[in-house]
C-alpha cells in the first residue's frame, strides 16, 4: 500500500472511530499521532530539522568594519564520497574555495530565477498582444548602487 493510500485509510479509520466530522487535516493528524497510527520517520525528522537549521543559518548577519550588514553563513553544494551535500561556512573564516563556490552557486540560482521571470514575462506578453508589453531590465547595476553597493557593483 502506498503512502497516499495509508493516509486515506487513516481518514477512514478516524471517521469509523466516531471522531468529529467534518474535520480539519490537523484534527485528523492529531488523532492519528495520538493513536500511534502515524509517526514521522527518523530521516524525515532529521531532514526537517536540517531545513529549519539551514533557514536559521541563512538569516544570521553581522556588521562588517565598513558598517555593511553581511550574511555570516554561506552554503556550498559539494560532493562527499560521491554524494552531494550542502556545507555551510562562516564568511569571516571560510577558505576562498568555499566562498567562491558559494557565490557562484548563489549567482546561478539568481540567474535561474531571472530566466523564470523573463519566461513568464514573455509568455504574458504573447498571451496579451493587445496590451502594452511588459519590459524588464536584468541589469542590476543601478539597483545595487541605489542599495548602497555603488563602489562594489561592478566587482
C-alpha positions as CSV (number, residue, x, y, z in Angstrom):
1,X,0.0,0.0,0.0
2,X,1.4,3.4,-1.0
3,X,1.7,6.3,1.4
4,X,-1.4,8.1,-0.1
5,X,-3.5,5.0,0.5
6,X,-2.2,4.8,4.1
7,X,-3.2,8.4,4.7
8,X,-6.7,7.7,3.2
9,X,-7.0,4.7,5.4
10,X,-6.2,6.9,8.5
11,X,-9.0,9.3,7.4
12,X,-11.4,6.4,7.0
13,X,-10.5,5.0,10.4
14,X,-10.9,8.4,12.0
15,X,-14.4,8.6,10.7
16,X,-15.2,5.0,11.7
17,X,-13.9,5.8,15.3
18,X,-16.7,8.3,15.5
19,X,-14.5,11.4,15.6
20,X,-15.8,14.8,14.9
21,X,-16.8,15.2,11.2
22,X,-16.3,17.3,9.1
23,X,-12.7,17.7,10.4
24,X,-9.6,19.6,9.6
25,X,-6.4,17.8,8.4
26,X,-4.8,19.0,11.7
27,X,-7.5,17.3,13.8
28,X,-7.1,14.1,11.9
29,X,-3.4,14.3,12.2
30,X,-3.5,14.9,15.9
31,X,-5.8,11.8,16.3
32,X,-3.5,9.7,14.1
33,X,-0.5,10.6,16.1
34,X,-2.3,10.1,19.4
35,X,-3.5,6.7,18.2
36,X,0.1,5.8,17.1
37,X,-1.2,5.4,13.5
38,X,1.4,7.8,12.1
39,X,4.9,8.8,13.1
40,X,7.4,10.8,11.1
41,X,10.3,8.5,10.0
42,X,13.6,9.4,11.7
43,X,15.1,10.5,8.4
44,X,12.2,12.9,7.8
45,X,12.6,14.3,11.3
46,X,16.3,14.9,10.6
47,X,15.6,16.4,7.2
48,X,13.0,18.8,8.7
49,X,15.3,19.8,11.5
50,X,18.1,20.4,8.9
51,X,15.8,22.6,6.8
52,X,15.0,24.7,9.9
53,X,18.6,24.9,10.9
54,X,19.6,25.9,7.3
55,X,16.9,28.6,7.2
56,X,18.2,30.0,10.5
57,X,21.8,29.9,9.3
58,X,20.8,31.9,6.3
59,X,19.3,34.6,8.5
60,X,22.4,35.2,10.6
61,X,24.0,38.5,9.9
62,X,26.9,40.7,11.3
63,X,28.0,44.2,10.7
64,X,31.4,44.4,9.0
65,X,34.1,47.0,9.5
66,X,32.5,49.3,6.9
67,X,29.1,49.2,8.6
68,X,27.5,46.8,6.0
69,X,25.0,44.2,7.1
70,X,26.5,41.0,5.8
71,X,25.2,37.4,5.8
72,X,27.6,35.4,8.0
73,X,27.0,31.8,7.0
74,X,27.1,30.7,3.3
75,X,26.2,27.3,1.8
76,X,28.1,25.5,-0.9
77,X,27.0,22.2,-2.5
78,X,29.9,19.8,-2.6
79,X,30.4,16.1,-3.3
80,X,31.4,13.9,-0.3
81,X,32.4,10.4,-1.5
82,X,30.1,10.8,-4.5
83,X,27.1,12.1,-2.5
84,X,26.1,15.8,-3.0
85,X,25.6,17.7,0.3
86,X,25.5,21.3,1.4
87,X,28.3,22.5,3.6
88,X,27.9,25.8,5.5
89,X,30.9,28.0,6.4
90,X,31.4,31.4,8.1
91,X,32.3,34.2,5.7
92,X,34.7,35.6,8.3
93,X,36.8,32.3,8.4
94,X,35.9,30.3,5.3
95,X,38.6,29.5,2.8
96,X,38.4,31.2,-0.5
97,X,37.5,27.9,-2.3
98,X,34.3,27.6,-0.2
99,X,33.2,31.2,-0.7
100,X,34.0,31.2,-4.4
101,X,31.8,28.1,-4.9
102,X,29.1,29.5,-2.7
103,X,29.0,32.8,-4.5
104,X,29.0,31.0,-7.9
105,X,26.1,28.8,-6.9
106,X,24.1,31.7,-5.4
107,X,24.6,33.7,-8.6
108,X,23.5,30.7,-10.7
109,X,20.3,30.5,-8.6
110,X,19.6,34.2,-9.2
111,X,20.2,33.8,-12.9
112,X,17.7,30.8,-12.9
113,X,15.1,33.0,-11.1
114,X,15.7,35.8,-13.7
115,X,15.2,33.3,-16.5
116,X,12.0,32.0,-15.0
117,X,10.7,35.6,-14.5
118,X,11.7,36.5,-18.1
119,X,10.0,33.4,-19.5
120,X,6.8,34.3,-17.6
121,X,7.0,37.9,-18.8
122,X,7.4,36.8,-22.4
123,X,4.6,34.3,-22.2
124,X,2.3,37.0,-20.7
125,X,3.2,39.4,-23.5
126,X,2.4,36.7,-26.0
127,X,-0.9,36.0,-24.4
128,X,-1.9,39.7,-24.3
129,X,-0.8,41.1,-27.7
130,X,-3.3,44.0,-27.5
131,X,-1.8,45.3,-24.3
132,X,1.3,47.3,-23.7
133,X,4.2,44.8,-23.5
134,X,5.9,44.4,-20.1
135,X,9.6,45.1,-20.3
136,X,12.1,44.2,-17.5
137,X,15.8,45.1,-17.3
138,X,18.1,42.4,-15.9
139,X,21.0,44.9,-15.5
140,X,21.1,45.4,-11.7
141,X,24.0,47.9,-11.6
142,X,21.7,50.8,-10.8
143,X,19.7,48.8,-8.2
144,X,22.9,47.8,-6.5
145,X,24.1,51.4,-6.4
146,X,20.8,52.6,-5.0
147,X,21.1,50.0,-2.3
148,X,24.5,51.2,-1.2
149,X,26.8,49.0,-3.2
150,X,27.8,51.6,-5.7
151,X,31.5,51.1,-5.1
152,X,31.2,47.3,-5.5
153,X,28.5,47.0,-8.2
154,X,30.9,46.1,-11.0
155,X,33.0,43.7,-8.9
